[in-house]
Each structure stands twice: as C-alpha cells, then as structure tokens.
Amino acid sequence: MEFIKKTEITELMNPGVVSRQLLNPDNSSSKRVTITEVHLEAGAIQPRHTHDGSEQIWYSIQGTGKLLLADNREIEFSAGDVVRFEDNEVHGLINDGSTEFIYISVTAPPIDFGYAYKVRK
C-alpha cells in the first residue's frame, strides 16, 4: 500500500495553470499510472501537444472549456464529460468560461510532467 499525504503532492505551474501531481513517479512506485488534478483560471490555456507512448483520460469536474485537437478542431468540454486521448494524439485545452476549470487526468503508463511546467512547488 502507498499512502500519499497532501504535503507530498507537488504542484507544477504555468501562467493560469496549476497541475497537482496526485500520483506520479516522484511520490509513487506505480509503473502503471499518473493521476493529476489540473486547474485552469478563466482564459488560461494548455497548448496542443502529444504524449509519446502514453494515453490520457480526462474527467472534467468543474467549468466549461474547449478541447484543442488536431487540425485546429475544438470541442466543448464541460463538467461531467470524459475524454480519452490515445498516445501521440494531439490535445490541449482552453478555459473559455468565466470560472475556474478543473479536471482529473489519468495517464498510462506514467509520465513525469515536470518538463512541461515552468514552476515546481
């Protein structure tokens, strides 16, 4: 069993975005999954990107935004929605709502997302 105290949860930050690393290679020995809680302020964006060799599932728990997909496509993404991205599939998010957007991300196999953020706290 692993028990992760809230004091052991790293926060990765970019302007307007906080990614709480609930379960990741820094605080878990899991070889199967990374779980993050991501907060985007109104107007914040996670640019389009891909993950080589890992799939991701996002579960929106608060707010309204748009998924940013390949070929400049956009799809509404709101609280209660779930989306799955295959490895190497283009994805991103913009919070075009007026309140904070929060989603849970499950990534398998695990990734240390520190490379994608400017601040680690």
HUMO-V669824 format. One record per residue. RES is the residue in three letters. OMEGA is omega as a letter, one per 20 degrees, with the letter a starting at -180 (none if undefined). BURIAL is 1 if it has 16 or more other C-alpha atoms within 10 Angstrom, else 0. D_FIRST is the distance of its C-alpha to the first C-alpha in Angstrom with 1 decimal. Layout:
res: {RES;RES}
omega: {OMEGA;OMEGA}
burial: {BURIAL;BURIAL}
d_first: {D_FIRST;D_FIRST}
This chain:
res: {MET;GLU;PHE;ILE;LYS;LYS;THR;GLU;ILE;THR;GLU;LEU;MET;ASN;PRO;GLY;VAL;VAL;SER;ARG;GLN;LEU;LEU;ASN;PRO;ASP;ASN;SER;SER;SER;LYS;ARG;VAL;THR;ILE;THR;GLU;VAL;HIS;LEU;GLU;ALA;GLY;ALA;ILE;GLN;PRO;ARG;HIS;THR;HIS;ASP;GLY;SER;GLU;GLN;ILE;TRP;TYR;SER;ILE;GLN;GLY;THR;GLY;LYS;LEU;LEU;LEU;ALA;ASP;ASN;ARG;GLU;ILE;GLU;PHE;SER;ALA;GLY;ASP;VAL;VAL;ARG;PHE;GLU;ASP;ASN;GLU;VAL;HIS;GLY;LEU;ILE;ASN;ASP;GLY;SER;THR;GLU;PHE;ILE;TYR;ILE;SER;VAL;THR;ALA;PRO;PRO;ILE;ASP;PHE;GLY;TYR;ALA;TYR;LYS;VAL;ARG;LYS}
omega: {r;r;a;r;a;r;r;a;r;r;r;a;r;r;r;a;r;r;r;a;a;r;a;a;r;a;a;r;r;r;a;a;r;r;r;r;a;r;r;r;r;r;a;a;r;a;r;a;r;r;a;r;r;r;r;r;r;r;a;a;r;r;r;r;r;r;r;a;r;r;r;r;r;r;r;r;a;a;a;r;r;r;r;r;r;r;a;r;a;r;r;a;r;r;r;r;a;r;r;r;r;r;r;r;r;a;a;i;a;r;r;a;a;a;a;a;a;a;r;a;none}
burial: {0;0;0;0;0;0;0;0;1;1;1;1;1;1;0;0;1;1;1;1;1;1;1;1;1;0;1;0;0;0;0;0;1;1;1;1;1;1;1;1;1;1;0;1;1;1;0;1;0;1;1;0;0;1;1;1;1;1;1;1;1;1;1;1;1;1;1;1;1;0;0;0;0;1;0;0;1;1;0;0;0;0;0;0;1;0;1;0;1;1;1;1;1;1;1;1;1;0;0;1;1;1;1;1;1;1;1;1;0;1;1;0;0;0;0;0;0;0;0;0;0}
d_first: {0.0;3.8;6.6;9.9;13.0;16.2;17.8;15.6;16.9;19.8;22.9;25.2;28.7;32.0;35.0;34.1;30.6;27.2;24.1;20.9;18.2;15.2;13.0;14.9;15.3;15.9;12.6;10.2;10.2;10.6;14.0;14.7;14.9;16.0;16.3;19.1;21.2;24.8;27.8;31.4;34.3;37.4;39.1;36.2;35.6;33.1;35.5;35.5;33.3;31.4;28.2;29.0;26.6;24.2;24.6;23.9;23.7;24.9;24.9;27.5;26.9;29.9;33.3;35.5;35.9;36.9;35.0;36.9;37.2;39.3;43.1;42.9;41.8;40.1;38.5;37.8;34.1;33.5;31.0;29.5;30.3;27.9;28.8;27.5;28.8;28.9;28.5;31.7;32.8;34.4;32.9;33.1;33.6;36.2;36.0;39.6;39.0;40.0;36.6;33.2;31.3;27.5;25.4;21.8;21.5;19.1;20.0;19.3;19.1;17.8;20.6;20.9;23.5;24.9;28.0;29.1;29.2;31.7;29.7;26.2;25.3}
